[in-house]
């Protein structure tokens, strides 16, 4: 059994963060473990409050996992503060996991800031150079690069700049642009467009967490970066296509659609969420 560790915040609504990561790991055939960096009081409409976990507890969680269970890949999500970024950096250097997928979570689907402004520079300087791949969306990439991204040429330029910050590779997600949600993979040599299909739904809570976790799971199973991304893209597309109309805001993706379909639990073709 391959394993993956998520280091991220908890989403009480279950659609993003640690909860989405662990569901994604399970759906993609790896054993999931977690280090919780913050607890959010969150649902499909809003983030009501955030409580950072004490640094000593974060460190203890990391040590407890790495000292006992082999870790094939790490996915890093919400970190919130500069001190948390520094703590995670220190421990990634200590344990040296072979794969690190960094999803630079900055703002929730409802618009709440999840990464403090002063922590952004720490993320850029300390964690990006350790990443096997960074998976920003367009707004996150604009913050990381200081550039406006309005089209494919801008995406290419931003991807090169992010790799220039020290990341081994970047997957710049194009869902915030008009047209099809095509993502761009760049590793300093290869430029590859990962084609997507626009699905009209409001239920996209946790899509970034889910995609990055799927990539981490695929890397844990031994896939190369390009294959891990292609498989991850297929997984998130299906999860969005059969997303769930839960709550009054942005509902979650359907992490276990294939499992439910294959097990015959539900007639999922009739359960496609309201568009």
Residue pairs with C-beta under 8 A, 6 or more apart in sequence:
1 30
1 31
2 29
2 30
2 31
2 72
2 217
2 220
2 221
2 222
3 30
3 31
3 32
3 33
3 69
3 70
3 71
3 72
3 73
3 220
4 25
4 30
4 31
4 32
4 33
4 71
4 72
4 73
4 74
4 75
4 213
4 216
4 217
4 220
5 32
5 33
5 34
5 35
5 65
5 71
5 73
5 74
5 75
5 97
6 18
6 21
6 22
6 25
6 32
6 33
6 34
6 35
6 74
6 75
6 76
6 77
6 213
6 216
7 34
7 35
7 37
7 62
7 74
7 75
7 76
7 77
7 79
7 88
8 17
8 18
8 21
8 34
8 35
8 36
8 37
8 75
8 76
8 77
8 78
8 79
8 105
8 209
9 17
9 18
9 36
9 37
9 38
9 39
9 40
9 50
9 77
9 78
9 80
9 105
9 114
10 17
10 18
10 19
10 36
10 38
10 39
10 40
11 17
11 18
11 19
11 20
11 40
11 42
11 206
12 39
12 40
12 41
12 42
12 43
13 42
13 43
13 44
13 205
13 247
13 252
14 20
14 252
15 44
15 205
15 206
15 246
15 250
15 251
15 252
15 253
16 42
16 108
16 109
16 205
16 206
16 208
16 209
16 252
17 40
17 42
17 77
17 78
17 206
17 209
18 34
18 36
18 77
20 206
20 209
20 210
20 213
20 252
20 253
20 255
21 32
21 34
21 75
21 77
21 209
21 210
21 213
22 32
22 34
23 210
23 255
23 256
24 209
24 210
24 213
24 214
24 217
24 235
24 255
25 31
25 32
25 213
25 216
25 217
26 32
26 255
26 256
27 235
27 255
27 256
27 258
27 259
28 213
28 214
28 217
28 218
28 221
28 231
28 235
29 217
29 221
30 72
30 73
30 217
30 220
30 221
33 65
33 69
33 71
34 61
35 58
35 61
35 62
35 65
36 53
36 58
36 61
37 52
37 53
37 58
37 78
37 79
37 80
37 84
37 88
38 50
38 51
38 52
38 53
38 78
38 79
38 80
38 84
38 114
39 50
39 51
39 53
40 47
40 48
40 49
40 50
40 51
40 78
40 114
41 47
41 48
41 49
41 50
42 48
42 108
43 247
43 249
44 205
44 246
44 247
44 248
44 249
44 250
44 251
44 252
45 110
45 247
45 248
45 249
45 250
46 110
46 112
46 249
47 108
47 110
47 112
47 114
50 80
50 112
50 114
52 80
52 81
52 84
55 83
55 84
55 87
58 84
58 87
58 88
59 87
59 91
62 88
62 91
62 95
63 91
65 71
66 91
66 95
71 95
71 97
72 98
72 99
72 219
72 220
72 221
73 97
73 98
73 99
73 100
73 101
73 216
73 217
73 219
73 220
74 92
74 97
74 99
74 100
74 101
74 216
75 101
75 103
75 212
75 213
75 215
75 216
76 88
76 100
76 101
76 102
76 103
76 127
76 131
77 103
77 105
77 209
77 212
78 105
78 114
78 115
79 85
79 88
79 105
79 115
79 119
79 123
79 127
80 114
80 115
80 116
80 119
81 116
81 119
82 116
82 118
82 119
82 122
84 119
85 119
85 122
85 123
85 126
85 127
86 122
86 126
88 127
89 126
89 127
89 130
92 100
92 127
92 130
93 130
98 132
99 132
99 216
99 219
99 220
100 130
100 131
100 132
101 131
101 132
101 133
101 135
101 212
101 213
101 215
101 216
101 219
102 127
102 128
102 130
102 131
102 133
102 134
102 135
102 167
102 212
103 134
103 135
103 136
103 208
103 209
103 212
104 115
104 123
104 134
104 135
104 136
104 140
104 144
105 114
105 115
105 140
105 208
105 209
106 113
106 114
106 115
106 120
106 139
106 140
106 143
107 113
107 114
107 115
107 139
107 140
108 114
109 204
109 205
109 206
109 249
109 250
110 249
110 250
115 123
120 143
120 144
124 144
124 165
128 134
128 144
128 162
128 165
128 166
128 167
129 165
129 166
129 167
130 166
131 166
131 167
131 168
132 167
132 168
132 169
132 219
132 225
133 167
133 168
133 169
133 170
133 171
133 215
133 225
133 229
134 144
134 162
134 167
134 169
134 170
134 171
135 170
135 171
135 173
135 208
135 211
135 212
135 215
136 144
136 162
136 170
136 172
136 173
137 172
137 173
137 175
137 176
137 208
138 149
138 155
138 172
138 173
138 174
138 175
138 176
138 177
139 176
141 147
141 149
141 155
141 158
141 159
141 162
141 172
142 148
142 149
142 158
144 158
144 161
144 162
144 165
145 158
145 161
145 162
147 154
147 157
147 158
147 161
148 154
149 155
149 158
149 177
150 177
151 177
152 174
152 182
152 184
155 172
155 174
155 177
155 184
156 184
156 186
156 191
158 172
159 170
159 172
159 184
159 186
159 191
160 186
162 170
162 172
163 169
163 170
163 186
163 187
163 188
168 187
168 188
169 185
169 186
169 187
169 188
169 225
170 184
170 185
170 186
170 187
171 183
171 184
171 185
171 194
171 215
171 229
172 183
172 184
172 186
173 181
173 183
173 208
173 211
174 180
174 181
174 182
174 183
174 184
174 196
175 181
175 183
175 196
175 207
179 198
180 195
180 196
180 197
180 198
181 196
181 197
181 198
182 193
182 194
182 195
182 196
183 193
183 194
183 196
183 229
183 233
184 191
184 192
184 193
184 194
185 191
185 192
185 193
185 194
185 225
185 226
185 229
186 192
187 225
190 226
192 226
194 229
194 230
194 233
196 233
196 237
197 237
199 237
199 240
199 241
200 275
201 240
201 243
201 273
201 274
201 275
202 249
202 250
202 251
202 275
203 240
203 243
203 244
203 245
203 246
203 250
203 251
203 252
203 253
203 273
204 240
204 243
204 250
204 253
205 249
205 250
205 251
205 252
205 253
206 252
206 253
207 236
207 239
207 240
207 253
210 235
210 236
210 239
210 253
210 255
211 232
211 233
211 235
211 236
212 232
214 231
214 232
214 235
214 236
215 228
215 229
215 232
217 232
218 227
218 228
218 229
218 231
218 232
219 225
219 228
223 231
236 253
238 254
238 257
238 258
239 253
239 254
239 255
239 257
240 253
241 257
241 272
242 254
242 257
242 268
242 271
242 272
242 273
243 251
243 252
243 253
243 254
243 273
244 251
244 252
244 253
244 254
244 273
245 251
245 273
245 274
246 252
251 273
254 260
254 268
257 268
260 266
260 268
261 268
